[in-house]
Amino acid sequence: MKHLKKYLAGVVGIALLLSCFQVEYYTYKLQSRETIKQKPIDSYVAQENQKEKELKEQKVAYLTFDDGPSCNTKRVLDVLRTYEINATFFLIGSSITVNTKPIVERMIKEGNAVGVHTYSHEANTMYASADAFKEDFLRAEEIINEATGKKARLCRFPWGSANNYLKKIDKQIIPWLEEKGYYYCDWNVSAEDSVGKPTVASILHNIKKDYTRYEHPIILMHDSNTNCLTAEILPDIIVMLKQDGYKFDTLDHMEKSYQYARN
Ligand SMILES: [Zn+2]
């Protein structure tokens, strides 16, 4: 009898010990599962934050082309495609014809951004009054939206937002554009490729002397019929910026547009 009691006590003891181990084991397993679950989430968040930080610190150049579309736009698009980068084009409504509309379609298809650069680009008529400007702008907007198949959000004033013609009517024009959902975009680097008698050397020099001052240079260039030299020197401009560590993007991805009136 004594032996039986001892034997039973032994069995119960072992059973208790085993169940304790089991509980410990499962608790350990659960905890480690939690750790396994949590770890990737934490490191994923950290990675994302790092990516965001790097993106903000990154040097990004914005190539912009005004006064197209024209035959030179095709050459510009070819260069952009070769380097697998995109640019922003501010179009003149009256330059969009049956012949040039496919160029605008190609811009969009290849991932470039498009903005409104008025219909006539004639300072004396379109800046004559607020109503004249609105009429000209709406005409351009209609043609550009029809060609791109989407609603334009970007625009650029001919001669920039600080020009003397606009100053007389800007209190009526700027709020009107913003109400319509537009961001007007100026620039901080100018190629000076449509002033005087530019050469490939002068275009390159004008960009080179200014872009390093900015983490986000917005480079003004032109792609009208007369701007052959810009398309010619564009590969050198891109290589120069690339070698200096700049990436490229379009103005519709910029957090805050660069505006003379506000910068
Ligand atoms: Zn222009």
Boltz pocket constraint, residues with backbone or C-beta under 6 A from the ligand:
constraints:
  - pocket:
      binder: B
      contacts: [[A, 66], [A, 67], [A, 117], [A, 121], [A, 157], [A, 158], [A, 159]]
      max_distance: 6.0
